[in-house]
Amino acid sequence: MEIDKPPKRFYLDDNQFSFTEKLIRREVYLISGFSVGFEQEHELEQKITEVKKEFGLERRHPVKRNLQDLRKYYSERHEEALFDNLLKVSDDIRSSMLKTLSSGNLKTAVLVSAIVRLIPKGKPGLSYQRCLTNLLQRIANNTDAAELSHSVFLDFFKEDSTAIAACYSDGFHFGKDSENNIYRAGSLESKGFSQCLYFGKTIFNQFLQLADLVTGCSKDFIECCLKKKDFGRVTKFFPLIMPLLLKEGGTNKPLRVGLVIAPSVYYKALEEGYNQVLKQIS
């Protein structure tokens, strides 16, 4: 069946890091990933599988930014030699997988949302909810209703996923979150999104593996910006997704659209870092 107005698929992952600012420890929470059209999803998966085959892997073999997370997976399947080889080509396979997002005629977009807060005493659930709200608002602003529902997929959270699912549900039904932050684009329902937030496990889903890589290099970029570190390794991976960052219509400016951070005082550091990376790769 040919679809006149195909829906979008959004694949997201989370990450976090801490830094010290004026002798105060702060925590940064991220949710990031990419979108792909429903009609191009199969093509993207084929490209990911082809990359894995080039490095001696099968479709089922997972790849992540932190490959050490996968040691148990390969060990349990008696594929230690394959894992050891994967470690040797880690940078190359990461780069090749990220390049699939911009290969051929694929129409993809990258989205990054970050929240900076004081080191919390409790669980970070509320910060991730705020991250998701900020991301969903930008997605809704740049998405029109389609013939079928748009879908958002997220890696299973380490803690209970109920709160993050409720956050999405509030956006779907009411166009706001639990803190009464209003979606300017209206409810997700009015923009043609599915009523469900879908969860998966990264090691078993190629799209979530790609989202993990996007989130990893986004985290590295933001961390260098806020810690004022050298952008050495950032220039190896982050430039592969920079052209894909969702941007303000008719401009080349991703800040506040595809690259979002709160509080807004941190945009200056991100803008300076973004321009510095552009200068280094030009």
KAUR-V644575 format. One record per residue. N is the residue number from 1. PHI is phi in degrees with one decimal (NA if undefined). OMEGA is omega in whole degrees, 0 to 359 (999 if undefined). Layout:
((N PHI OMEGA) (N PHI OMEGA))
This chain:
((1 NA 178) (2 -87.1 182) (3 -104.6 182) (4 -68.1 180) (5 -123.4 185) (6 -68.6 179) (7 -79.2 178) (8 -108.3 173) (9 -116.0 179) (10 -115.9 180) (11 -113.8 189) (12 -129.5 175) (13 -140.7 181) (14 -120.5 177) (15 -160.6 178) (16 -161.3 174) (17 -158.4 179) (18 -125.1 176) (19 -152.4 181) (20 -109.3 179) (21 -130.8 182) (22 52.9 178) (23 67.7 180) (24 -112.6 179) (25 -78.7 179) (26 -126.9 179) (27 -111.7 178) (28 -117.7 179) (29 -111.5 181) (30 -126.9 163) (31 -128.9 186) (32 -148.6 178) (33 165.9 186) (34 -147.9 174) (35 -119.1 175) (36 -146.9 178) (37 -68.5 180) (38 -53.5 184) (39 -74.5 180) (40 -108.9 183) (41 -61.0 181) (42 -64.6 179) (43 -62.5 179) (44 -63.8 180) (45 -63.5 177) (46 -61.1 180) (47 -66.5 177) (48 -63.8 180) (49 -62.7 179) (50 -62.1 178) (51 -62.0 180) (52 -60.4 180) (53 -64.2 178) (54 -61.4 181) (55 -106.5 174) (56 81.2 180) (57 -104.7 172) (58 -99.3 181) (59 -54.6 185) (60 -73.2 185) (61 -76.2 182) (62 -80.4 173) (63 -132.9 179) (64 -137.9 175) (65 -62.5 177) (66 -95.1 185) (67 -66.0 180) (68 -61.4 176) (69 -62.3 186) (70 -99.8 183) (71 -56.0 181) (72 -63.4 180) (73 -57.8 183) (74 -71.2 180) (75 -66.1 181) (76 -64.1 180) (77 -103.0 178) (78 57.2 180) (79 -122.6 181) (80 -60.7 181) (81 -64.2 178) (82 -64.9 179) (83 -66.1 179) (84 -61.1 177) (85 -68.2 179) (86 -62.1 178) (87 -62.2 182) (88 -69.4 183) (89 -111.9 189) (90 -56.3 181) (91 -64.8 182) (92 -66.5 182) (93 -72.3 176) (94 -61.1 180) (95 -61.3 182) (96 -64.2 179) (97 -68.6 178) (98 -62.9 181) (99 -67.9 179) (100 -62.0 182) (101 -65.1 182) (102 -114.6 183) (103 -86.4 177) (104 57.8 181) (105 -103.5 181) (106 -63.9 176) (107 -111.1 182) (108 -120.4 176) (109 -143.2 180) (110 -107.6 181) (111 -132.2 181) (112 -135.8 177) (113 -131.3 181) (114 -132.1 177) (115 -126.8 176) (116 -108.5 179) (117 -150.0 174) (118 -63.4 177) (119 -55.7 185) (120 -80.4 175) (121 -83.0 182) (122 -97.7 180) (123 -75.0 184) (124 -84.6 186) (125 -54.5 182) (126 -64.2 179) (127 -64.4 178) (128 -66.8 176) (129 -63.2 178) (130 -65.0 175) (131 -57.8 182) (132 -64.2 179) (133 -58.2 180) (134 -61.2 180) (135 -70.9 181) (136 -62.9 178) (137 -61.9 179) (138 -68.3 178) (139 -60.8 181) (140 -63.0 180) (141 -64.3 186) (142 -117.0 181) (143 -134.3 177) (144 -104.6 178) (145 -58.7 182) (146 -118.3 182) (147 -68.9 175) (148 -120.3 185) (149 -74.9 168) (150 -71.4 183) (151 -129.8 179) (152 -116.4 180) (153 -115.2 184) (154 -133.8 175) (155 -63.7 178) (156 -54.1 178) (157 -75.0 179) (158 -66.8 178) (159 -104.1 181) (160 -57.6 182) (161 -87.3 184) (162 -60.2 183) (163 -64.6 181) (164 -70.6 176) (165 -67.9 177) (166 -66.2 177) (167 -60.4 178) (168 -64.8 181) (169 -60.9 177) (170 -62.3 177) (171 -66.3 180) (172 -69.3 187) (173 -82.3 190) (174 -114.9 182) (175 66.8 177) (176 -159.5 178) (177 -108.2 185) (178 -66.6 178) (179 -96.3 177) (180 69.3 172) (181 -76.7 188) (182 -87.1 173) (183 -78.2 180) (184 -62.8 182) (185 -81.0 184) (186 94.2 183) (187 -67.5 176) (188 -63.3 177) (189 -60.1 181) (190 -68.6 179) (191 -97.2 173) (192 85.7 179) (193 -86.6 174) (194 -66.3 179) (195 -73.4 184) (196 -107.2 165) (197 -93.4 186) (198 -94.9 179) (199 -114.8 176) (200 -144.1 178) (201 -113.1 188) (202 -55.0 185) (203 -66.6 181) (204 -111.8 184) (205 -137.6 184) (206 -65.1 180) (207 -68.9 177) (208 -69.8 174) (209 -64.2 178) (210 -67.4 176) (211 -62.6 177) (212 -60.9 179) (213 -67.6 177) (214 -61.8 180) (215 -65.3 180) (216 -62.9 181) (217 -75.7 173) (218 -68.1 178) (219 -61.2 180) (220 -60.9 179) (221 -64.0 182) (222 -63.9 180) (223 -62.5 178) (224 -65.1 179) (225 -63.5 186) (226 -78.4 178) (227 -92.4 181) (228 55.4 179) (229 -95.5 176) (230 -65.3 183) (231 -91.5 183) (232 -40.2 183) (233 -73.2 178) (234 -60.1 182) (235 -70.7 178) (236 -83.7 186) (237 -118.7 186) (238 -59.2 178) (239 -59.2 179) (240 -70.3 180) (241 -110.9 181) (242 -55.2 180) (243 -65.2 184) (244 -92.5 179) (245 -57.2 179) (246 -57.5 186) (247 -124.6 176) (248 -61.9 185) (249 -49.4 176) (250 78.0 180) (251 -127.1 175) (252 -113.1 185) (253 -112.3 181) (254 -86.5 183) (255 -62.5 182) (256 73.1 177) (257 -123.2 178) (258 -92.6 179) (259 -129.0 190) (260 -118.8 176) (261 -143.5 178) (262 -137.0 359) (263 -65.9 186) (264 -67.2 180) (265 -60.7 183) (266 -85.7 178) (267 -63.2 181) (268 -60.3 180) (269 -64.1 179) (270 -68.1 180) (271 -65.0 178) (272 -63.1 179) (273 -65.7 180) (274 -60.0 180) (275 -66.9 179) (276 -66.5 178) (277 -64.6 177) (278 -58.3 180) (279 -66.3 182) (280 -69.3 183) (281 -95.9 182) (282 -81.7 999))
